[in-house]
């Protein structure tokens, strides 16, 4: 076993397939009882970022693996259980299931004096095993450490209702007849608010900062199809931004017309939120927008505009800390919160360690993950040689400077990528 792959979700399975195709010995360690990552959690009833109403936001033809398309019987945007079933079918088809050790949690990963990597893992019976590998590929994602406001608004400790993070949200049916406030405007927030609005007595969406809400389709095309279209890539960045802004005005008008704050930034200067539902639920009176939470007052939530609502629960959809507790401190997240990886994959000063899937595109991630996986396997097979550490650090610095200029230094901005340009980075050393 030359390689240890950590995680058997979409990214980890792509890496395993690429390694298997090249005959490179590996083992894939997965702490869950089955493959599939966040997509299998809702049906299993496990704690995690998945919830029962979860569907793909990206088109099936681009979210499926290149060599193993999603079934034609699937809808364009499959539900979580269909994606989980598909991922397991892929693992069976690729012949990699016998390389996956389930119920095996990685405890620590460290580089030894001889350049090998020691991986300590804990099995289902509690036994701890240490194995050594030439290479370690981290493909476990970063949706395990929930981020809550610190501190929470005044009065939260005396709030009579329940305060939870989206990580612990499972289904709106759990809140039937309740009054619920959802905090945030990202993908999870709008999904959960829409789901709650079909069960709760009242659903309020508390939004501190406006984000661009983009329909899953524009002019009959999925946005991830647009992101990969040649005509899109041929546009300048300014032309792309202008095209999307005009398309959004046609598709949905101004967000302020829905009672939401207008974004304080141009499109593509922050993460966008894909949703076909939330604006419709607001227009139907099923979700009520409110500004940020100012404080809690026993059984009420008070907002910054002075208004308040009675509430039984507050669901914070405020994202996740980017933490990898099994890795050495500062890898790959620097003290300022930025992710420092050459080509968003390789830490410059830790030979033999790689990250796959730690990117955030506008559109489907699968093509990017497959390109990363093939590139990593060619590095392992010594068909691709990495530049010296100094050159990698220079590339990382240039990339992060451009990211900061475009997005600011917000949490998670350092993993934003544009699909077309990012794939082009690999074309010199990878067949398309």
C-alpha positions as CSV (number, residue, x, y, z in Angstrom):
1,X,0.0,0.0,0.0
2,X,1.8,3.1,-1.2
3,X,-1.0,5.6,-0.8
4,X,-3.6,6.3,2.0
5,X,-6.8,8.0,0.8
6,X,-8.8,9.7,3.6
7,X,-12.6,9.8,2.9
8,X,-14.9,7.8,0.6
9,X,-17.2,10.5,-0.6
10,X,-17.3,11.9,-4.1
11,X,-13.7,13.1,-4.0
12,X,-12.2,10.1,-2.3
13,X,-13.8,7.7,-4.7
14,X,-12.5,9.7,-7.6
15,X,-9.0,9.4,-6.2
16,X,-9.4,5.7,-5.5
17,X,-10.6,5.1,-9.1
18,X,-7.6,7.0,-10.6
19,X,-5.2,5.1,-8.4
20,X,-6.8,1.7,-9.3
21,X,-6.7,2.5,-13.0
22,X,-2.9,3.0,-12.7
23,X,-2.4,-0.1,-10.6
24,X,-1.1,2.0,-7.6
25,X,-1.6,0.2,-4.3
26,X,-3.8,2.1,-1.8
27,X,-6.2,1.9,1.0
28,X,-9.1,4.3,1.5
29,X,-10.1,5.0,5.2
30,X,-13.7,6.0,5.8
31,X,-15.2,6.6,9.3
32,X,-18.8,6.1,8.2
33,X,-20.5,2.7,7.7
34,X,-20.6,3.1,3.9
35,X,-19.3,5.1,1.1
36,X,-21.0,8.2,-0.2
37,X,-20.1,11.0,2.2
38,X,-22.7,13.6,3.0
39,X,-25.1,12.2,0.5
40,X,-25.8,9.0,2.4
41,X,-26.2,10.7,5.8
42,X,-29.8,11.9,5.6
43,X,-31.3,8.5,4.9
44,X,-29.1,6.9,7.6
45,X,-30.3,9.5,10.1
46,X,-26.7,10.5,11.0
47,X,-25.5,13.8,12.2
48,X,-24.0,15.8,9.3
49,X,-24.5,18.6,6.8
50,X,-26.9,16.5,4.8
51,X,-30.7,16.8,5.5
52,X,-33.7,14.9,4.1
53,X,-34.7,17.6,1.6
54,X,-31.2,17.7,0.1
55,X,-30.9,17.6,-3.7
56,X,-28.1,18.4,-6.1
57,X,-27.8,22.0,-7.1
58,X,-25.8,21.0,-10.1
59,X,-26.9,19.1,-13.2
60,X,-26.5,15.3,-13.1
61,X,-24.6,15.1,-16.4
62,X,-21.8,17.2,-15.0
63,X,-22.0,16.0,-11.4
64,X,-21.6,12.3,-12.4
65,X,-18.2,10.9,-13.1
66,X,-16.9,11.1,-16.7
67,X,-16.6,7.3,-17.2
68,X,-19.7,6.4,-15.3
69,X,-22.7,8.7,-16.0
70,X,-25.6,9.0,-13.6
71,X,-28.6,6.9,-14.7
72,X,-30.8,8.4,-17.5
73,X,-33.8,7.7,-15.2
74,X,-32.5,10.2,-12.7
75,X,-34.0,13.7,-12.7
76,X,-31.7,16.6,-13.7
77,X,-31.2,17.4,-10.0
78,X,-31.3,14.1,-8.1
79,X,-32.2,13.8,-4.4
80,X,-29.6,12.8,-1.8
81,X,-30.6,9.1,-1.7
82,X,-30.2,8.8,-5.5
83,X,-26.7,10.4,-5.3
84,X,-25.7,8.1,-2.5
85,X,-26.9,5.0,-4.5
86,X,-25.0,6.3,-7.5
87,X,-21.8,6.8,-5.6
88,X,-22.0,3.2,-4.2
89,X,-22.7,1.9,-7.7
90,X,-19.6,3.8,-9.0
91,X,-17.4,2.2,-6.3
92,X,-18.7,-1.2,-7.3
93,X,-18.2,-0.6,-11.0
94,X,-14.7,0.8,-10.4
95,X,-13.7,-2.3,-8.4
96,X,-12.6,-0.3,-5.4
97,X,-14.9,-1.3,-2.6
98,X,-12.5,-3.9,-1.3
99,X,-9.9,-1.2,-0.9
100,X,-12.2,0.9,1.4
101,X,-12.0,0.3,5.2
102,X,-15.3,1.4,6.6
103,X,-15.9,2.5,10.2
104,X,-12.3,3.6,10.3
105,X,-11.5,7.1,11.6
106,X,-8.2,8.7,11.0
107,X,-6.8,10.1,14.3
108,X,-3.5,11.6,13.2
109,X,-1.3,12.0,10.1
110,X,2.4,12.9,10.5
111,X,5.5,12.9,8.4
112,X,8.4,10.8,9.6
113,X,12.1,11.6,9.5
114,X,12.6,9.3,6.5
115,X,9.9,11.2,4.5
116,X,7.2,8.5,4.9
117,X,3.8,9.3,6.4
118,X,2.5,7.6,9.5
119,X,-1.3,7.4,9.6
120,X,-3.0,6.4,12.9
121,X,-6.6,5.2,12.7
122,X,-9.2,3.9,15.0
123,X,-11.4,1.0,14.0
124,X,-15.0,0.3,15.0
125,X,-13.9,-1.8,18.0
126,X,-11.8,1.1,19.3
127,X,-8.5,-0.5,18.4
128,X,-5.8,1.9,17.1
129,X,-3.5,1.0,14.2
130,X,-0.5,2.9,12.8
131,X,0.5,2.4,9.1
132,X,3.1,4.0,7.0
133,X,2.6,5.3,3.4
134,X,4.6,7.2,0.8
135,X,1.7,9.4,0.0
136,X,-1.5,10.6,1.8
137,X,-4.5,12.1,-0.1
138,X,-7.0,14.0,2.1
139,X,-10.4,13.9,0.5
140,X,-12.6,14.2,3.6
141,X,-14.0,17.6,3.0
142,X,-14.4,20.3,5.7
143,X,-18.1,20.1,6.8
144,X,-17.6,18.7,10.3
145,X,-16.8,21.6,12.6
146,X,-19.8,23.9,12.8
147,X,-19.2,27.7,13.0
148,X,-21.5,29.7,15.2
149,X,-21.3,33.4,16.1
150,X,-18.9,33.9,18.9
151,X,-20.3,35.2,21.1
152,X,-24.0,34.5,20.3
153,X,-26.3,37.5,20.6
154,X,-27.2,38.8,24.0
155,X,-29.8,36.8,25.8
156,X,-29.1,33.5,24.0
157,X,-28.3,31.7,27.3
158,X,-31.8,32.5,28.6
159,X,-33.6,31.8,25.3
160,X,-36.6,29.5,26.0
161,X,-36.3,27.8,22.7
162,X,-33.7,25.6,20.9
163,X,-30.6,27.0,19.2
164,X,-28.9,24.6,16.8
165,X,-26.5,24.6,13.8
166,X,-27.6,23.3,10.4
167,X,-25.3,20.3,11.1
168,X,-28.0,19.0,13.5
169,X,-30.9,19.8,11.2
170,X,-32.6,16.7,9.7
171,X,-36.1,17.5,8.5
172,X,-38.7,20.2,8.7
173,X,-41.1,17.6,10.1
174,X,-39.2,17.8,13.4
175,X,-40.5,21.4,13.7
176,X,-44.2,20.9,12.7
177,X,-46.3,23.7,14.2
178,X,-43.2,25.5,15.6
179,X,-42.0,29.1,14.9
180,X,-38.5,28.9,13.5
181,X,-35.8,31.5,12.6
182,X,-33.2,30.4,10.1
183,X,-30.0,32.5,10.1
184,X,-28.0,32.8,6.8
185,X,-28.4,33.1,3.1
186,X,-26.1,30.3,1.8
187,X,-27.2,27.1,0.2
188,X,-28.1,25.3,3.4
189,X,-30.0,28.3,4.8
190,X,-32.3,28.7,1.8
191,X,-32.8,24.9,1.5
192,X,-33.7,24.6,5.2
193,X,-35.9,27.7,5.2
194,X,-37.8,26.3,2.2
195,X,-38.1,22.9,3.8
196,X,-39.3,24.4,7.1
197,X,-41.9,26.5,5.4
198,X,-43.8,23.4,4.6
199,X,-44.0,22.2,8.2
200,X,-43.5,25.1,10.6
201,X,-46.2,27.4,11.8
202,X,-43.9,30.3,10.9
203,X,-40.5,30.5,9.1
204,X,-38.3,33.6,9.3
205,X,-35.1,34.0,7.4
206,X,-32.6,36.3,9.2
207,X,-30.1,37.8,6.8
208,X,-27.1,39.9,7.9
209,X,-25.5,40.4,4.4
210,X,-27.0,40.2,1.0
211,X,-25.8,37.5,-1.4
212,X,-26.5,37.0,-5.1
213,X,-29.2,34.3,-5.4
214,X,-28.9,32.5,-8.7
215,X,-31.5,30.2,-10.2
216,X,-30.2,26.7,-11.0
217,X,-31.0,27.5,-14.7
218,X,-30.6,30.6,-16.8
219,X,-32.1,30.7,-20.3
220,X,-32.8,27.0,-20.1
221,X,-29.2,26.0,-19.2
222,X,-27.9,24.7,-15.9
223,X,-25.5,27.3,-14.5
224,X,-22.8,24.6,-14.3
225,X,-23.3,23.9,-18.0
226,X,-22.8,27.6,-18.7
227,X,-19.6,27.6,-16.6
228,X,-18.1,24.9,-18.8
229,X,-19.4,26.2,-22.2
230,X,-16.7,27.4,-24.6
231,X,-18.6,30.7,-25.3
232,X,-18.5,31.4,-21.6
233,X,-14.8,30.8,-21.3
234,X,-14.1,33.1,-24.3
235,X,-15.7,36.0,-22.5
236,X,-13.6,38.4,-20.4
237,X,-14.4,38.4,-16.6
238,X,-16.1,41.8,-17.0
239,X,-18.3,40.4,-19.8
240,X,-19.2,37.3,-17.7
241,X,-20.1,39.5,-14.8
242,X,-22.3,41.8,-16.9
243,X,-24.0,38.9,-18.6
244,X,-24.9,37.3,-15.3
245,X,-26.1,40.5,-13.7
246,X,-28.4,41.2,-16.7
247,X,-29.7,37.6,-16.7
248,X,-30.5,37.8,-13.0
249,X,-32.5,41.0,-13.5
250,X,-34.5,39.2,-16.2
251,X,-34.9,36.0,-14.2
252,X,-35.8,37.4,-10.8
253,X,-35.6,41.2,-10.6
254,X,-34.0,42.9,-7.6
255,X,-33.6,41.1,-4.3
256,X,-34.9,44.1,-2.4
257,X,-38.3,43.4,-4.1
258,X,-38.4,40.3,-1.9
259,X,-37.5,42.1,1.3
260,X,-33.9,40.8,1.2
261,X,-30.9,43.1,1.4
262,X,-29.2,43.9,-1.9
263,X,-25.7,42.5,-2.1
264,X,-23.0,45.0,-1.2
265,X,-20.7,43.5,-3.9
266,X,-20.8,42.6,-7.6
267,X,-21.6,39.1,-8.6
268,X,-18.6,36.7,-8.5
269,X,-17.0,38.8,-5.7
270,X,-18.4,36.4,-3.1
271,X,-20.0,33.0,-3.1
272,X,-23.3,32.9,-4.8
273,X,-26.4,31.0,-3.6
274,X,-28.1,28.6,-6.0
275,X,-31.8,28.2,-5.4
276,X,-35.0,27.9,-7.5
277,X,-37.2,27.9,-4.4
278,X,-36.4,30.5,-1.7
279,X,-37.6,33.5,-3.6
280,X,-40.8,31.7,-4.5
281,X,-41.4,30.7,-0.9
282,X,-41.0,34.4,0.1
283,X,-43.4,35.6,-2.6
284,X,-45.9,33.0,-1.4
285,X,-45.7,34.3,2.2
286,X,-44.3,31.1,3.5
287,X,-40.9,32.6,4.5
288,X,-40.5,36.1,6.0
289,X,-37.2,37.9,5.5
290,X,-35.7,39.8,8.5
291,X,-32.4,41.5,9.1
292,X,-29.6,40.2,11.5
293,X,-30.4,39.1,15.0
294,X,-29.7,41.7,17.6
295,X,-30.6,39.7,20.7
296,X,-32.8,37.1,22.3
297,X,-35.6,38.0,24.8
298,X,-36.8,34.9,26.5
299,X,-39.1,33.4,23.9
300,X,-38.5,36.1,21.3
301,X,-35.8,37.0,18.7
302,X,-35.1,40.7,18.3
303,X,-33.7,41.9,15.0
304,X,-31.5,44.9,14.2
305,X,-34.4,46.9,12.8
306,X,-36.1,46.8,16.2
307,X,-38.8,44.2,15.2
308,X,-39.1,40.9,17.0
309,X,-40.8,37.5,16.5
310,X,-41.8,34.7,18.9
311,X,-39.6,31.7,18.2
312,X,-39.4,28.1,19.3
313,X,-36.1,27.4,17.6
314,X,-33.3,29.2,15.8
315,X,-31.2,27.3,13.1
316,X,-27.8,28.8,12.4
317,X,-26.7,28.1,8.9
318,X,-23.4,29.9,9.3
319,X,-21.0,27.5,7.7
320,X,-18.1,25.5,9.1
321,X,-14.6,26.1,10.4
322,X,-12.0,24.7,8.0
323,X,-10.3,22.3,10.3
324,X,-8.4,19.1,9.9
325,X,-7.7,17.9,13.4
326,X,-5.7,14.9,12.3
327,X,-3.1,17.0,10.4
328,X,-0.2,19.0,11.7
329,X,-1.1,22.5,12.9
330,X,-1.2,25.1,10.0
331,X,-1.7,22.5,7.3
332,X,-3.3,23.5,5.0
333,X,-5.0,26.4,6.8
334,X,-2.7,29.3,7.7
335,X,-3.1,31.5,10.8
336,X,-5.1,34.1,8.8
337,X,-7.6,31.4,7.7
338,X,-6.4,31.1,4.1
339,X,-5.8,27.7,2.5
340,X,-2.3,27.5,1.2
341,X,-2.0,24.9,-1.5
342,X,-0.2,24.8,-4.9
343,X,-2.8,24.4,-7.6
344,X,-5.3,24.1,-4.7
345,X,-3.9,20.6,-4.1
346,X,-0.3,20.5,-2.8
347,X,1.1,22.0,0.4
348,X,4.5,23.4,-0.6
349,X,6.5,22.1,2.3
350,X,5.0,18.7,2.9
351,X,6.1,16.3,0.1
352,X,3.7,13.4,-0.3
353,X,0.6,15.1,1.0
354,X,-2.3,16.2,-1.2
355,X,-5.8,17.5,-0.9
356,X,-8.5,16.7,-3.4
357,X,-11.9,18.4,-3.5
358,X,-10.9,21.3,-1.3
359,X,-12.2,23.8,-3.9
360,X,-15.5,25.8,-4.3
361,X,-16.6,26.4,-7.9
362,X,-19.7,28.0,-9.3
363,X,-21.1,24.8,-10.7
364,X,-20.4,21.1,-10.5
365,X,-17.2,20.1,-8.6
366,X,-16.8,16.6,-10.2
367,X,-14.7,17.5,-13.2
368,X,-12.4,19.5,-11.0
369,X,-12.0,16.6,-8.6
370,X,-11.3,14.2,-11.4
371,X,-8.6,16.5,-12.9
372,X,-7.0,16.8,-9.4
373,X,-7.2,13.0,-8.9
374,X,-5.5,12.2,-12.2
375,X,-2.9,14.9,-11.6
376,X,-2.0,13.5,-8.2
377,X,-1.8,9.9,-9.5
378,X,0.7,11.1,-12.2
379,X,2.7,12.8,-9.5
380,X,2.8,9.6,-7.5
381,X,3.7,7.6,-10.7
382,X,6.5,10.1,-11.3
383,X,5.1,11.2,-14.6
384,X,4.7,14.8,-13.3
385,X,7.4,16.6,-11.3
386,X,6.4,19.3,-8.9
387,X,8.4,22.5,-9.0
388,X,10.6,23.5,-6.1
389,X,8.9,24.5,-2.9
390,X,9.9,28.2,-3.5
391,X,8.1,28.2,-6.8
392,X,5.0,26.6,-5.3
393,X,4.9,29.2,-2.5
394,X,5.2,31.9,-5.1
395,X,2.2,30.5,-7.0
396,X,0.2,30.2,-3.8
397,X,1.0,33.8,-2.9
398,X,0.0,35.1,-6.3
399,X,-3.3,33.1,-6.3
400,X,-4.2,34.3,-2.8
401,X,-3.4,37.9,-3.6
402,X,-5.8,37.7,-6.6
403,X,-8.5,36.0,-4.5
404,X,-8.2,38.7,-1.8
405,X,-8.5,41.4,-4.4
406,X,-11.7,39.8,-5.9
407,X,-13.4,38.4,-2.8
408,X,-11.7,40.1,0.1
409,X,-10.3,38.1,3.0
410,X,-13.5,36.3,3.9
411,X,-13.6,32.9,5.4
412,X,-13.5,30.2,2.7
413,X,-12.7,32.7,-0.1
414,X,-9.3,31.0,-0.6
415,X,-10.9,27.9,-2.0
416,X,-12.9,29.7,-4.7
417,X,-12.1,28.7,-8.3
418,X,-13.5,29.4,-11.7
419,X,-14.2,26.1,-13.5
420,X,-12.8,26.8,-17.0
421,X,-9.5,28.5,-16.0
422,X,-8.9,26.0,-13.2
423,X,-9.3,23.0,-15.5
424,X,-7.0,24.7,-18.0
425,X,-4.2,24.6,-15.3
426,X,-4.1,20.8,-15.6
427,X,-4.3,20.6,-19.4
428,X,-0.5,20.9,-19.9
429,X,0.0,17.6,-18.0
430,X,-3.3,15.9,-18.4
431,X,-5.4,14.7,-21.3
432,X,-8.8,16.4,-21.5
